[in-house]
Amino acid sequence: PSVGQMVFAHILNITQQVRHYSEEVSKGNWSKNPDFCFYDTPLIELLGKKIGIVGLGQTGYNTARIAIGFGMKVWAYTSKSRLQLPPEIRKAELDQLFHECDIISLHCPLNDSTRYMIGDVAIAQMKPGVVLINTGRGQLIHTEALIDGLKEGHIGAAGLDVYEEEAAYFYEDTSDRIMDDDVLARLLSFHNVIVTSHQGFFTREALDNIARTTLDNLREFAEGHPLTNRVYLGA
């Protein structure tokens, strides 16, 4: 649930321009304005907009439920059959989702088939002005392709809670940086890019749930019971 909440924190910041207008108020531009309403940037209403959710596991489904509450049309790229989906969620192929949706949110795992799934080809398929949200894994998006799409104006905005260079976190050499400052600076040079610090799962409630789940798994293992939460690593 916390990840879905973070997705919509990014979406609402982009569509409602919360950060921008808060900064303008702090600068005194509202109080100097002759009209009662200071307005210099278009806003976007979510009602009726199409959101494409790539991966419909727990985080993707929670995000879909929030989108439905906003009156959005939800399209999903998922291995689930149409019969497994509620009527409010439309199953779609990936290229169809890219072509039709106003907002795309990534919720799939990172593996060999999904690494850099958002590159030049995928971005070219997307609607002009698309909003791209990634709270999944940083390497789902090829950063250079994202930067090119932003430069060309094809991508309307991006909200990122994960980042490609976070992979350095796993290197044995701890001198490696988690973030590449140069690439990060290039991303942040765009007014329509918001990068947060991998905090989508970091609500107090989510952390408590992680701790409880870990303890429950340890207890079940020690008592010889099947684990409630299992990860299949494969061969």
Buried (B, 14 or more C-beta within 10 A) or exposed (E): BBBBBBBBBBBBBBBBBEEBBEEBEEEEEBEEEEEEEBEEEEEBEBEEBBBBBBBBBEBBBBBBBBBBEBEBBBBBBBEEEEEEBEEEBBBBEEEBBBBBBBBBBBBBEBEEEBBBBBBBEBBEBBBEEBBBBBBBBBBBBBBBBBBBBBEEEBBBBBBBBBBBBBBBEEEEEEEEEBBBEEBBEBBEEBEBBBBBEBBBBBBEEBEEBEEEEEEBBEEBEEEEEEEEEEEEEEE
